[in-house]
Amino acid sequence: MVDGLLNKKIAFIIQARMQSTRLPGKIMMPLPFGGSEPLIGCIVKSLQKSAFRHVITIATSNQPENEVLVSFCKYYKVAFFRGSEDDVLSRFSTIVSNSDCEVVVRLTADNPFVDIQLLDTAIENHILSGADYSTTQGLPLGMNFEIVSAPSLLSLSSKNLTPDDKEHVTLFLKRSGLYQLNVVRLFEEKKYDSLRLTVDYPSDYLVASALYTISLAAGIPPGIGLIDYCLQHYPWVLNSNAHHFQKGNYTDLADELKHVRSILEALECKKTLSLLDSQMPQK
């Protein structure tokens, strides 16, 4: 770690709500199954181990079903903020504007595998790069990070934002061309790219629960070391939810089509792919 960097104050903001179409209440489900620690509590515990000066805040909405999150925060002595259901960016902006943090890390409450050493490495890279926005690559789905310089995030309030920009906190930063972007490639090989460690479907939760059970039994923290261990000893666990597709926040038509193609290819929809290709302009 470069001297002086640890004096930078980091805001870890966990975007959270109880509502979920496919798995309601998932963020308060125990990990592992039958345990006492809720999923969101596992995230908080990992973040507390960061070497940086930091504050952890749960950013939720004013919807009544989120009262249970308020109770969680009070019990765990974690800061929280409640705001607009749809304008998630406004929640982040309010939290940051009322703090002295210099860097913001956006996390979501359905991603319980936080490798804190890799996160600290990514934060250091972001600070040294001078970028407005950094994202990591090379980790399983649900383990990559988004890091934003606080002034850059606050500047978004003066922009002409769409409803999508307000709902998806970092979308305007990525698509506008007005900000300096940085990619932190944590692993050059692509062995993790096909793995799914977010919790969206019941089978995702079963995978996460199994991994946390293995973590406790083997004494391995729930980070990339655990994933390597399971790839070697229990690869079938990590393959159990591979059939799911992930919703995305696409920056443009080309990005959206790229993801559509991957789904069509997985389903072997050759005629549809051929039709799609015939309608697209040739490069």
KAZINOR-V762257 format. One line per field, one symbol per residue. ss: DSSP state (A for helix, B for strand, O for the rest). psi: psi as a letter, one per 20 degrees, with the letter a starting at -180 (. if undefined). A space follows every 50 residues. Layout:
ss->???
psi->???
This chain:
ss->OOOOAAAOBBBBBBBOOOOOOOOOOAAAOBOOOOOOOBAAAAAAAAAOOO OOBBBBBBBBBOOAAAAAAAAAAAAAOOBBBBBOOOOAAAAAAAAAAOOO OOBBBBBBOOOOOOOAAAAAAAAAAAAAAOOOBBBBBOOOBOOOOBBBBA AAAAAAAAOOOOAAAAAOOOAAAAAOOOOOBBBBBOOOOOOOOOOBOOOO OAAAAAAAAAAAAAAAAAOOOOOAAAAAAAAAAOAAAAAOOOOOOOOOOO OOAAAAAAAAAAAAAAOOOAAAAAAAAAAOOOO
psi->ppphhiipppoooopqqhppghmpjhijqqprpiaipqghhhgghghijq iqprppppoarjqhijhhhggggggilpqqppbqghmhhhggggggikrk qhqpopqqijnjnoohghghghggggghhjqhpqqqqirqpiirqppppg hgghihijrnqrhhhhgogjghhhihjiqpqppoohphrkiihiqokroh rhhgghgggghhghgghikpqmbhhhggghhghlhhgiihjiiqqpqqnq hagggghghgghghghilmhghgggghhiqqp.
